[in-house]
């Protein structure tokens, strides 16, 4: 089954916003949730593979990214709104629950859903970003601001409205090429954070080699460029700007665990695992998801494993999906 011939594009009003999602296959639903700066297209290698394995695959553009509408206010990117987006998508496709797969912001979205609405979740599969119990001490943007006094940090650069939005949109293709390369296993993202504070993200990012790369073509970049030229970057940046809002809302989840089965895939060269999850990240995830069943690592990949190492990511995902279905009482 090819991506081009069997995929279906849909646009629907869900939770009060216009949402774009793609669909392929039939069977138990698997919903794939991307991160920033991405769209459904970042799952292009996984969609046909999972569909061929006998599942109904749904890949939405998350709130404010790609073809999905995004409010301009960061307050509209809190837990209630994102949970309602995912539950609204479930209702729209006529499914009572699904297996959720997420990377980056998509991973945190599915963990929150599993903690707050476990009846909607068959299992969660996190990529790159493990779940972590709520830290009640310091709001994340305050913590990142302190870090950014010593070196460049993209999260702090994104914090203020307008400047990043305008600059990234004015250089959409160049920025996407830079950031995808920097996040990959082909580059050390620590070099980005070695720059001094006070510069733009594009100035801190490396100059990438010309396309095509082994895992990204000019045609792939055309898809991403068109999506972000149309949507702009404000919606995606609002996922960062709402971090303190979500932090406050997650106080209600202190001490809460989920019985939803959980799985994790990490990369040995991932910047997030190395710099943003502290010590013993898998043990922290198990504290929230005691039924953490399988954990595997991909040595070669950076933060974009599903694109960089599509075949190996698919192999592990299908292994996890087989384990999930073998234990279902259906």
Helices and strands as residue ranges (DSSP letters): H 3-6, E 8-14, E 17-24, E 28-33, G 40-43, H 44-52, E 55-60, G 74-77, H 79-92, E 98-103, H 105-116, G 118-120, E 121-127, H 140-147, H 154-159, H 163-170, H 172-183, H 190-193, H 201-204, H 218-231, H 234-241, H 243-249, G 250-253, E 261-267, H 271-275, H 281-288, E 292-298, H 305-308, H 310-326
